[in-house]
Amino acid sequence: MAVSKRWLLAWAVVLAACEITLATAHGDDDNDEHKAKPAAAGSDMAMGGDMGGMDHNASLNIPGHSDDADSYWRLSKARWLIYGHIILMMIDWILILPISIMFAVAKSNLHIPVQFVFLAVNGFAIFLGTIYNAETPDLYPANAHHRMGWVAVAILVAQTAVGVIFSVAKSKDAPTSNEEGSSLMAAATMRYQRMQTHQRQGSWNSDSAHGGSDESPSSRSPSIEEESPYQDNEEEELKPVEEEGRFEKLAKQYVPRFTIAQRWIAVANVGYQISQRLLLIWSFMLIATGFTTYTGVFKGGHVFTGLAHVIKGGIFFFYGVFTLGRYLGCFADLGWAWNTKPDASMVGKFRANIKSAEMVESALIFTYGFTNVWLEHLGGWGGAWHMGDLEHVSIAFWFLGGGLLGILTESERIRALLNNVFSDDTQIVINRYEMAAPHAVFQDNTPKFRTTMNVFPALVIFMLGILMGSHHQETMLGTMLHKQWGLLLSGAAVFRLGTFLILYLKPPTSYLPSRPFTEPLAAFALMAGGLVFILSNSQTVDAFNEMNVDGMFAFTLAIGVTALLMAYQTLMVAMKGWAVKREAARSNKQVFVVA
């Protein structure tokens, strides 16, 4: 434990030194700026324009509304309709939709009522938008928002219909087969009960990375190092129960002759659960295209610039959402919540065979690099290559190589081949020496690591942040925004390396999430960096310059929205836990809770 404290103290000193250095540099920049500030008003305005509106005392230059405006946000006609449409859609897709998804994940009977509320609010918002379109001219022809909106409506109606069928088919007296009611939780529950009965015989390990004492009851979780939860007389008691799903009973009642229906039932259930989760990404796309249509940006040839910033920034944003979800305990059955991965006897062969989260991250990075090698020149297709195109392609090659390196590091076959470090003759001599020497000489006292230490995804993100921080832009404001999200991404990589340091000093030994305290910091940096990335496109930067908006506004806006979304995500995961507990109480099941 002393080693751990020394390492953490060293990290604290390094971070404090970096903070002091940045603060000092910022203070020097401010002093130099005030010293170099010209006296003339005209020069002052020119300086503010070059610096991207860095004069905090300058008044905002927001254009007024008119009937002949070229964008919806400047149009004065029927403004209350579009305001109502935007407010209702934001409430519906940001606040209500996550509640419906969490209830669906928990297989709660509250999912369908919330889904109907979601559809009702969405329908009224569409009604307001339809009236607004009828009373105003089409200022953004062939926009993607309208078409994506109707596709979303079709998906939601079909999804709700399937959900209703599942709920009707579900037997009232059948127990709910949620994820937390699986054999994994049954094993943890029985183990916890044994520990309460035989406290002197069991061993407890603290997996909390919050710095609490090992004696704290809140940080205790059952150890798995010595004893398997499936042993002796508990084997039959802990055997997973194959329960009927949501519409197995309906299929058995109406199509008992077709045994193949059971397979389609399972496929439909999996598709239903996947579609629920993909709605989060679809909601992000709807909001992005909605703001694009409302503000009138990314028209004509600028569409590729908008797509690049929205898609890439959205990737980093959802990477942060995924990182925070891992910290909160999501994907614990896959071993992705910084916990020990359960084996196939507890979670099934499919989940046990899923690769680590770092393998998935490396594969996505590799895919991103491979595709962007061919897509970076899409905006100037058929034209001459510029230095910016070559820079972007070089970054794509970095992602391609870094992702491939991460995949090779995660591959079990590659690791096995890397262990062949001696020749045959040398290995024979070593084996003979080990057989003749006392066993205590070769006793392995090193920790048994159950989590990967693949640092290459973090390295790719770290170098990307450095590259983007020095990426040349046409305006000073654009350069500032790129530097801001570049620093955020590099900071996220540093925090991830801190997570690996914590796990190296104290590997997880429980199925429960360990929650290293560096992960929410990495999630915050990724989410905020993704939002600033989206705002750093050239057309948004030009609009900020016209309105005398400085780079600090985009930065503070991004971190404020990120903090609110992180708080709401935490609340949603907690609500999912409440729904699981509620369903377990309704079906007379036990839920594993460490008091």
Secondary structure, 3 states (H helix, E strand, C coil): CHHHHHHHHHHHHHHHHHHHHHHHHHHHHHHHHHHCCCCCHHHHHHHHHHCCCCCCCCCCCCCCCECCCCCHHHECCCHHHHHHHHHHHHHHHHHHHHHHHHHHHCCCCCHHHHHHHHHHHHHHHHHHHHHHHHHCCCCCCCCHHHHHHHHHHHHHHHHHHHHHHHHHHCCCCCCCCCHHHCHHHHHHHHHHHHHHHCCCCCCEEECCECCCCCCCHHHEEECCCCCCCCCHHHCCCCCCCCCCCCCHHHHHHHCCCCCCHHHHHHHHHHHHHHHHHHHHHHHHHHHHHHHHHHHCCCCHHHHHHHHHHHHHHHHHHHHHHHHHHHHHCCCHHHCCCCCCCCCHHHHCHHHHCCCCHHHHHHHHHHHHHHHHHHHCCHHHCCCCCCHHHHHHHHHHHHHHHHHHHHHHHHCHHHHHHHCCCCCHHHHHHHHHHHHHCCHHHHCCCCCCCCCCCCCHHHHHHHHHHHHHHCCCCCCHHHHHHHHHHHHHHHHHHHHHHHHHHHHHHCCCCCCCCCCECHHHHHHHHHHHHHHHHHHCCHHHHHHHHHCCCCHHHHHHHHHHHHHHHHHHHHHHHHHHHHHHHHHHHHCCCCCCCCC
